[in-house]
Amino acid sequence: MKSATKRFVMVCGDKGGTGKSLMTRTLADRIRRGQRDALLIDGDGEIGNLYQFYSRLDEAGEPTSDQVDNGVVPIRFTGPERERDQLLAAVDLGRSLILADLPAASLTQLRQFDADTGFFAELDRNGYRATLINVLSPFSASTRTVREMIELAGKQADYVVAVNQWFGDREDFFMWYGNTNNAPSSGRTMLPQFGGVEIALPKLQAGVLVAIDELLLTFSAAREDSRLTTPQRSRLYRWMQAVDAELDRISSVVGLDGARA
């Protein structure tokens, strides 16, 4: 994997329900804790998880109209052309790190967007290196998107596959790893050929995640919030430690070793 001064990180995939937004929230939380010079984008608009949890709020607790500084910019990536164009226009701000949470069907949309605008070539022209992150569930519809992701950008991007342990252990991901009856996924075979890295997205106890989501808390805020029980906060802390260990493995390609704000 190549390092770069500026990074454009996209959590993407054509399959919904794999944990893409959870993965993006872990990255956003780490970025905020590290005070990185970052622009956050939610490709699901104002209904997206990233916007709901990490947008900048006013004194009344409502999202501010200007989210460029220390907020989350909402766009509808599967909406009209002018909305999709905002993804590429984000490079004009010159931020050292751009993190985008893209919706289901985003690989298909990215393919068309690249055909229309030369998206990946334009990122390079503007000094950005793309990183595509694909979050996996055990199902074939999810695992086959890794090959599609790599075929989309080829050598123009770096790749991370995050195996979402919410869905089970390694043996449950036999469509990805292979077993006595199945060959490994073609995407898993391709991943190291393109310098890609596989990490784990550790499982957070369901009750803890439900409590955090009910209160609309960031992970860092939830760690200190007395409305969660001490066991809940403790489990969250252990999970955050496990997530950080995985993110440390990919820090150079997701902008975690870049400039601070």
Secondary structure in CASP SS format (residue, H / E / C, confidence):
PFRMAT SS
TARGET T0000
AUTHOR 0000-0000-0000
METHOD secondary structure of the structure
MODEL  1
M C 1.00
K C 1.00
S C 1.00
A C 1.00
T C 1.00
K E 1.00
R E 1.00
F E 1.00
V E 1.00
M E 1.00
V E 1.00
C E 1.00
G C 1.00
D C 1.00
K C 1.00
G C 1.00
G C 1.00
T C 1.00
G C 1.00
K H 1.00
S H 1.00
L H 1.00
M H 1.00
T H 1.00
R H 1.00
T H 1.00
L H 1.00
A H 1.00
D H 1.00
R H 1.00
I H 1.00
R H 1.00
R H 1.00
G C 1.00
Q C 1.00
R E 1.00
D C 1.00
A E 1.00
L E 1.00
L E 1.00
I E 1.00
D E 1.00
G C 1.00
D E 1.00
G H 1.00
E H 1.00
I H 1.00
G C 1.00
N H 1.00
L H 1.00
Y H 1.00
Q H 1.00
F H 1.00
Y H 1.00
S C 1.00
R C 1.00
L E 1.00
D C 1.00
E C 1.00
A C 1.00
G C 1.00
E C 1.00
P E 1.00
T C 1.00
S C 1.00
D C 1.00
Q C 1.00
V C 1.00
D C 1.00
N C 1.00
G C 1.00
V E 1.00
V E 1.00
P E 1.00
I C 1.00
R E 1.00
F C 1.00
T C 1.00
G C 1.00
P C 1.00
E H 1.00
R H 1.00
E H 1.00
R H 1.00
D H 1.00
Q H 1.00
L H 1.00
L H 1.00
A H 1.00
A H 1.00
V H 1.00
D H 1.00
L H 1.00
G C 1.00
R C 1.00
S C 1.00
L E 1.00
I E 1.00
L E 1.00
A E 1.00
D E 1.00
L C 1.00
P C 1.00
A C 1.00
A C 1.00
S H 1.00
L H 1.00
T H 1.00
Q H 1.00
L H 1.00
R H 1.00
Q H 1.00
F H 1.00
D H 1.00
A H 1.00
D H 1.00
T H 1.00
G C 1.00
F H 1.00
F H 1.00
A H 1.00
E H 1.00
L H 1.00
D H 1.00
R H 1.00
N C 1.00
G C 1.00
Y E 1.00
R E 1.00
A E 1.00
T E 1.00
L E 1.00
I E 1.00
N E 1.00
V E 1.00
L E 1.00
S C 1.00
P C 1.00
F C 1.00
S H 1.00
A H 1.00
S H 1.00
T H 1.00
R H 1.00
T H 1.00
V H 1.00
R H 1.00
E H 1.00
M H 1.00
I H 1.00
E H 1.00
L H 1.00
A H 1.00
G H 1.00
K H 1.00
Q H 1.00
A E 1.00
D E 1.00
Y E 1.00
V E 1.00
V E 1.00
A E 1.00
V E 1.00
N E 1.00
Q H 1.00
W H 1.00
F H 1.00
G C 1.00
D C 1.00
R H 1.00
E H 1.00
D H 1.00
F H 1.00
F H 1.00
M H 1.00
W H 1.00
Y H 1.00
G C 1.00
N E 1.00
T C 1.00
N C 1.00
N E 1.00
A C 1.00
P C 1.00
S C 1.00
S H 1.00
G H 1.00
R H 1.00
T H 1.00
M H 1.00
L H 1.00
P H 1.00
Q H 1.00
F C 1.00
G C 1.00
G C 1.00
V E 1.00
E E 1.00
I E 1.00
A E 1.00
L E 1.00
P C 1.00
K C 1.00
L C 1.00
Q C 1.00
A H 1.00
G H 1.00
V H 1.00
L H 1.00
V H 1.00
A H 1.00
I H 1.00
D H 1.00
E H 1.00
L C 1.00
L C 1.00
L C 1.00
T C 1.00
F H 1.00
S H 1.00
A H 1.00
A H 1.00
R H 1.00
E C 1.00
D C 1.00
S C 1.00
R C 1.00
L C 1.00
T C 1.00
T H 1.00
P H 1.00
Q H 1.00
R H 1.00
S H 1.00
R H 1.00
L H 1.00
Y H 1.00
R H 1.00
W H 1.00
M H 1.00
Q H 1.00
A H 1.00
V H 1.00
D H 1.00
A H 1.00
E H 1.00
L H 1.00
D H 1.00
R H 1.00
I C 1.00
S H 1.00
S H 1.00
V H 1.00
V C 1.00
G C 1.00
L C 1.00
D C 1.00
G C 1.00
A C 1.00
R E 1.00
A C 1.00
END
